[in-house]
Amino acid sequence: MKIVITGSLGNVAKPLAQQLIAEGHTITVVSSSDARKQDIESLGATPAIGSITDANFLTQTFEGADAVFVMTPPAISPDKIVENTTNAGKNYAEALKNANVKRAVMLSSVGAESPVENGPIAGLHNIEKIYNDVENTSFTFLRAGYFYNNFFNDIPLIQNAGIIGANYPASIEVPVVHPNDIAKAAAEELVKDGNTNNIRYIVSDVRTASDFAKVLGTSVNKPELPWVEFSDEDSLNGMLQAGLPEDMAHLYVEMGRGIRTGVVQKDFIDHGSPVTGNVKLEDFAKEFSSKF
């Protein structure tokens, strides 16, 4: 099959490209960076260098493809993140329609069913609705858990303050996922035949926040590492002091609040809380300790 992968050589796109190439498919990888061209070619894929804000570029790239993996960057811009994420989805939808692509897999998120209290996931909620109106393309909405990789951002806090935390309590259960598990699920969905849209959850583990502290702390010789629940205000101020753009910081605080109230996890729970990924928290802890 001829398959186009967006997302450059990111945490999901790279292992996805590697798996599909190993299976014998013809792969094109979309990247905005010309510096990625050689790396993409070295994988055995064809690079398509351009911007996902350019619908004409996307249409040309998608021409002749049997399937496309569509994802938007988690930090697409420093401000107007939800609006710009939604607009990227509109560009993808236009290109898929114009190129007459029959199959697409969207990287979405747990929490995308809710229009409120989910922070940056609101953009994905909007895009799912846009894709549902695209005729002649069947979509899988791959709703992923909270990325394990996000815990790498907590390393300075652990090193400097001896704590880990967020604006939700230690007792809250959070669905988490490894990018490799997402890539495997995406690879399966891209080669499927289908005429209807479907939702697939990809979650590697479901653990309490206190487990995050215990397991990750133990991996870096800090078995007593405490999980601290921050107020929304303290969480916001901490992110701003760490240098996050204001819009992004407010959205992450909102997402944390949505986790605290259960809004973000609700759709996952309503669909039976399926855990199909292989990489458990203890497995990821080995990666975490190597980065610490």
Helices and strands as residue ranges (DSSP letters): E 2-5, H 13-22, E 26-31, G 34-36, H 37-43, E 46-49, H 55-62, E 67-70, H 81-98, E 103-109, H 121-132, E 138-144, E 146-147, G 148-154, H 155-161, E 164-166, E 173-177, H 179-190, E 198-202, E 205-208, H 209-219, E 227-229, H 232-241, H 246-261, H 263-270, H 281-291
